[in-house]
């Protein structure tokens, strides 16, 4: 099953468009990683295609460039409070759909396993 994501800008109440997203597969020690995919969010805050079509059991990381997204705003602090936000998660059942959303503002973020 696929891995998908979307990003919502909770400070402005809209999808976070044109935010860079990178997907990594972590090695068994969670120390090393392999870049699997790079994408940018569309106007709906989602990537145009799943980040990964077929999952394998193991650990992954999605790296969201939140600082770069908010830097486009006129009143963005330099440096930003949040830069690149990593979300590490485990896949126990590769036959399930994993959806990893990010809710973000310039000062905070949260995530959960969506459906």
N, C-alpha and C positions, 0 to 999 in steps of 0.2 A: 504494500500500500504506500501511498505517497506521503511526503512531508511538506506541509504548507505553513505559511505564516501570514500575518498582516500586522500593520502598525497603526495605532490610533494616537493622534495628538490630542491628549486630554486637556491641554491648556487652551486650545483653540476650538475644541469640539468638532474635529474633522479628521479624515484619514491623513496620514503622514505620507505625502507623495514625494517621490524622487529621493528616498532614503536608501543608502547603500546597505546591502545585506550580504554577509559572507557565511557560508556553511562549511564547517570543518568536521572531520571524523577524528576522534581522539583515540590514541593508542591505549592499550590495556592498562597502562600505568597512569593515564590522564596527564602525562607530561608532554608528549609530542602530539602533533596533529598534522592532518593532511587536508589541504583546501580542496573541497569538492565542487563548490559552486559559488558564483558571485552574481548578484542581481540587484536591481533597483526596484523600489515599489512604484506602482502605477498610481493613477489619480484616486483609486479606491483604497490605497494603502497596502495593496497585495502585490505579490510578484506575478508576472504574467503567466508563469508556468510553475508547477511545484518545484521546490528547492531540490527535491530528490524523488525520483519515481519509485524506486524500490529501496526500502530500508533493510538494514541488517541489524541484528542484535548487537548492542554496544552503546558507547557514549558518543555524543555529538555536541557541537557548540555552534550556535548562531551568534554572529557578531554584528550588532546593529550600530551604524555610525550616527548616533543621536547628536553628537556635537556638531558634525558637519551639516546635518539637517537644520538644527536651530541656528547655526552660524549665518544662514541666509536671511535671517530676520534682522532688521535695523537695530534693535535694542539688545542684541545678543552680547552677553559679557565675554570678555577675552582675557583669560581662557574661559571656556564654558565650564559649568559645574560638572556636567556629564559629558564624557567623550564618547568612546566606543563602549557599548554595553554588551558584555558577554552573557549568554544564557546557555548554561550547560545542562544537558538532560540525558537520561538513559532510555533506550528503546529495549523493552523486555519482550514485546510481541510484535515482530515485524509485519505480521499479517493485519495489524490495525492501522488506521489512519492516525497520524500524529499531526496536530495543528498547534503551533506555538505562537500565539499572539503576544504583542508587546504594547502595553498602554504606557505612554510616555509624556512627560512635560520637561521643561528645561531643568527641573529640580528633583524629579522622581520618576520611577518606573515600576511596573509590576507585570507579571506574566502568569500564565497558567496553562494547563493542557486543555486545549479546546477540542471541539469535535468537528 
